[in-house]
Amino acid sequence: MNKQRNFEVQKGYAVFRPTGRVSIGRAVELVTEGIAFARSLGVRKLLIDITNLEGFEPPGVVLRYFLILEWARAAGRSVCVALVIGPEMVDSERADPRKVGTVIAAEIKFTADIFPTEEDALRWLDRVE
């Protein structure tokens, strides 16, 4: 794994912005690949902006649980992930206003959170140790 499309290393963090019309399964794979690539580069803080991915509904709680486990395995406790999601993910009936996914991540020691904007995500990443 020596290059990743839509991936750029900044000072102190990296950004991954996957794009396209994909299934939920492929969206999960893209995020997993981005996390694994960051880890392979020794990147500690990763912002993933999925606002340009389309073609799938927000995941339900059960799927969210399994995708968080997959992403945590890819991170290997060495990559902190700030995930930027679109308003359609936040405002849908299946959205997660209680941030159950973030709670699950914390329980398994995966430092991750979701944000409505890149600015919010970067502020959080800046505070992460």
Steps between C-alpha positions, in 0.01 A plus 500: 500500500708794379243758388140590563277718284356813664744472791730782604738538789491839670709630787398293802217306335375349175178548305316237299209608278355201315252581225240324288173317493551183704318242707517519880733201490739676264482820708606300808784342299623839378513635855677183618755533218561866587557417866733211414695721258540771766624239745749365246642853467519548875231770495349543846209737418270448203209706375270306268243705311230276352272784389581421136395137528144431395268214416433354844287564806642571845590173671279367775632434849595136435697578184656799675626267773670269249651776287647663812659168594647473150631857506646451849688191377636701206607782735673261737470753785752718320275711272241746636215555254280806454221412256320784322151398393243685292182656634292225340673254734433722801143595411367162389272279708786253539744764620668462834433812709628321813820409315471133588785434259730728695404325823576161344836630377589628847407165656749319277769769541468630143543878501245617246211743466266642234462863399283712270793706366872466438562798727332322794693181421833683487434676831434159659809343341708789629391414856560125465821381666 
